[in-house]
Amino acid sequence: SDPLLEAEQAALRQAEALQKAQEEALRQARALRRAREAGWGAGAGSPEQAIAQLRQALMAALAALGGIEPGGLPQTAAPPAAAPPAPSVSQQPAPAAEAAPPPVAEEEEAAPAEPQAAAAPAPAAPAAPAIIKSPPPIKPWLPDEMKTPLLTEKWSGQVREITLGATAAEGGTRTRTVTVGGHKAMPFLTFDGDIPHAPVIALEIADRRPDGWSPLLYEHWGKVMDNPSAWAQAAEQAGAELLLLRLSLTDSEGQPNTPERAVKVTKDVLAASGLPLLVYGPGQVDLDNELLVPVSEACKGERLVLGICEDKNYRTIVATAMANDHLVTARTAMDVNLAKQLNILITDMGLPLERILMDPTTGALGYGFEYGYSVMERLRLAALQGDAMTQLPMIVTPGEECWKAKESKVGAGVPEAWGDWLERAITWETLTASMLIESGADIIVLRHPESLKRTRWAIDDLTRNT
């Protein structure tokens, strides 16, 4: 005889016996449920009887698997039945006490009989449930007196608090102001020190429909991009805490931008929204100075944030900010020493540190982001260690960087594995912003309202759990 063939046949017989036991267990479970729903009334049998029958079916299944011997569990007398047995509940006969029959006969005998249509005889004594001992309680692996306390680090330095905007009582027209900074610990580590102000989010708008933005942004903002005032209102309704107005090189007809137009657009935005405002020039030295100086003078007392001050162009912007009670943004390449140097140059002109925001520059996720993150982290560590020239709140513009990336800007001709274009773009901006707030950013400038919403969720979650 072939041992493998015999083993295969035995396994098949066991499988058939197990299937029959499973079917009987299901029938008993249904009968138990019907009895329970009937309230254990007359003819339904007692709960003990139904449970005993279900248990016997399960024992048959275990016997078929070889887990126990038939009749191996102790039996106890059943309590008296409260009513005649239910005709729909079948009873498994108790296994014989003699020597066990051959494996095949044992498995077949373990399989319960089909339920009878007529009333079944009174059930035999049900088997007592097996006694399962509770495991002993888990002992603490370390006594309380030996546990290591949470390690905290106290810093000698503190990030300066800076307030953007001015209310009517303060000489401006803003309905509210925004204060950032004041941290005495690394981001969200409140057990190390006080963190009085959570990061805030600004939305970027422009003085006209901008060139070169992603089609997804044009689609979302729609016609309001042609009206800076309407755009400002839409951004405020979307949840922005600050607005960043970017002045363009030209007007909508392609003509060079003028100081008069820059002043008018800025005042229109201030009238349309009560949020504090940042005003950035187009990024060319001469035109930045030509546009920002009259804007600064026309909006004196509003505590605007003027930008961008760089090592090659900061004197004119700083001078007009000093004269008209505004703030400035100081931007440098990703370098701790360059950031400190520009801050020193600006303060040497007489502008207090309480009126400077530091922009250490960031890249989008996958585009040099990691290096910018480490620079921001080192700037914040230096500030907490007492370096006065790094104790300034940081502002970064991930919206500008992310929407220039191919992953956000391009929807056609990309791998299918990149997924949905809109979801990919929003996720790109959101992930970049969320990581920047963990590196120490106090102000995040975004472009899409959905990214703002998701980043706000991240900030709220981090703040709630600190």
Helices and strands as residue ranges (DSSP letters): H 3-37, H 47-65, H 103-110, G 144-146, E 162-164, G 168-170, E 178-180, E 200-206, H 215-221, G 222-226, H 228-237, E 242-246, H 259-272, E 277-280, H 285-298, E 305-309, H 315-324, E 327-331, H 336-348, G 353-355, E 356-359, H 369-384, G 388-390, E 395-396, H 398-402, H 406-409, G 416-418, H 421-439, E 443-446, H 449-464
